[in-house]
Amino acid sequence: MKSTPLTWTLLLIAGFAGCDTRDTRSREWQVMAPERATAVEQSVRAFVATVAHDVTQEGPIAWNKHFQDTPAFFMAVNGQMAFPSGAAAKQGMPHVAQLIKRIDLKWGDDLRVDPLSPELAMVGASWREVQTDPAGHSIEETGYFTGLAQSRDGRWQFRDAHWSSPVAPPTH
């Protein structure tokens, strides 16, 4: 296809159309008072600590109470979809519990909570896990976690989750 001045003009118009500088965030988000943002952050930090405690005490099945059982939920691991919905996570967790008898989950000191609204917050943290299988063999994994926490009915749950582990450098 030959480029013409009209083609370039249309491309420029299309490009600038995507550069709308108006603020499209909700009013509620814009006016969340600093005290409210701090309260959300503290509440989500407590939730994340509870998650690590429950998973360590109860094993993988504890994730069921901390993942939303909704179609909106998804979980990815190292760039691959692990659970495309809350129902898939709930259905798959008993299988995971058969493979992993115990998990010792610890979040890193770098835990970040970004309150987006009174009901939503982004979470990011390094993590370390020791997984023990039914035969007693243990493996240690580390990585970084990001998730969207949502408060519904007075309690926080992860609406989305992504776990990543370092990738080994290619060998030459």
N, C-alpha and C positions, 0 to 999 in steps of 0.2 A: 504494500500500500504506500502510495506516495504522500509525503507530508506536505500540506498546504497551509497557508496562513489561517484558514478557517479551522483546520484540524488543531493547530497549536492554540488558537483562541479557545476552542471548546475544551481542550485539555487543561488549560489554565483556569477556566471557569469552574470545571469539575474539581480541580485541585483546591481552589479557594473555597468552594462550597463546603468542603470538609474541615475548614479552618474557622468555624464559627466560634467566636470568643465569648459568647454569652454564657453565663453560669447557669447550667441546667440542673444543679443539685437541688434537692428539696429544701424548702425553707427550714424545716425541722433540723436538717443537717447543718445548715449555715448558722443557726442560732443556738446550737447545743452549748450550754454554758460550760466553762472550764471545770466547774465543780461536778457537773453531770458526767463529763468526759472522764474525769478522774475516778468517779464512782464506777463507771462502766469498766474502765481499765482494771481497777481493783477486783471487781466481781469476776471478770474474765480470768485474771491471774489465779484467783481462788479456784475457778472451774478447771483450769489447766492442771493445777496441782492435784485436784481431786481425780482427774482422769489418770494421771500417773499412779496415784495411790491405788485406785480401783483396779487398774489393769495389772499392777504388780501383785495385789492381793488375790484377785479373782481369776486372772488369766485373760486370754483373748476374748472370752465371752462377755467380759465387762464392756467391751466396745459397743455392744448393742444399746446400752443405755446412754451412751455419749454421742452416737451418730444419729442424726435425724432419720426417722423411718418415713421418708417422703420421696416422691419421684424426683424432687430437685437435688437430693443428695447425690454426690459422687465421690469416689476416692480413686486417686491415681498413685502408682508407685513407680518411681524411676521412668516417668513418661509413658507408662502403660496403664490403661484403665483396669483397675482391680474390681471395683464395684460401680456399676452405672446408676444405681439407685439405692435408696434406703432399704427397699425390700430385698434387693440382691445382697446387700451387706448382712442383713439379718439372717437371710437364708444361708449365706456362705460362712458365717462366723462359727457355727458348730463344726464344720469341716476344718477350719483353721485351728480350733481348739483340740481337735484330734491329732494334729501335727505338732502343735506347740503346747506342751503341758504348762509351762510357766514362762512369764515375761517379766523381766525386771526393767522397767522403763524409767529413765531419768531425763528430764529436760535440762538443757544447758542454762548457764547463767545469763545468756544473751537473749532470753525470752523478750519478745516485742509484742505489744498489744496496741493496735491502732483502732480506737473507737470511731466507728463510722456513723453511728446513730445510737440512740438508747437501746436498740435491739440487735445491732450488728457490730462485729469487731473482727478485724483481721488479726491473726495470730501467726507468729513466726518464731522458730526456735531451733537450735541444734538439739539433737537427741542422741542418747546412747541406750541400747537395748541389749540385754543378755537373754537369749531365747533358749529354753531347755526343752528337748523333745521327750517323749514318753520313755525312751531308753536311758535318759539321764545325760545325753550329750548336749553340750552347750556351745552356742556360737554368739559372738559379740558383733553387733552392727552399730554403725554411727551414721549420721546424716543430718539433713535439715528438713523440717516440717513447716508447711504453711497450711492454714485452714481458715475458713470463714465460720466464726461462731455466731449463733443466733439465739436470742432469748425468746422462748415461747412458753406460755403458761407459767411464767416465773422461774424458768430454769434454762441454763445455757446448754446447747448441744452444738456439735459440729455439723454445719450444713454442707460443707465441702472440705476435703482433706487431700493433701499431696505430701507424700514421703519421698525423699530422694536420698540416695547414698552416693558417696564419691565413686566416680568411674575410674577404673585402673587406666593409667596411661598406655597408649598402644606400644607394643614391643616391635622393635625393628629388626 
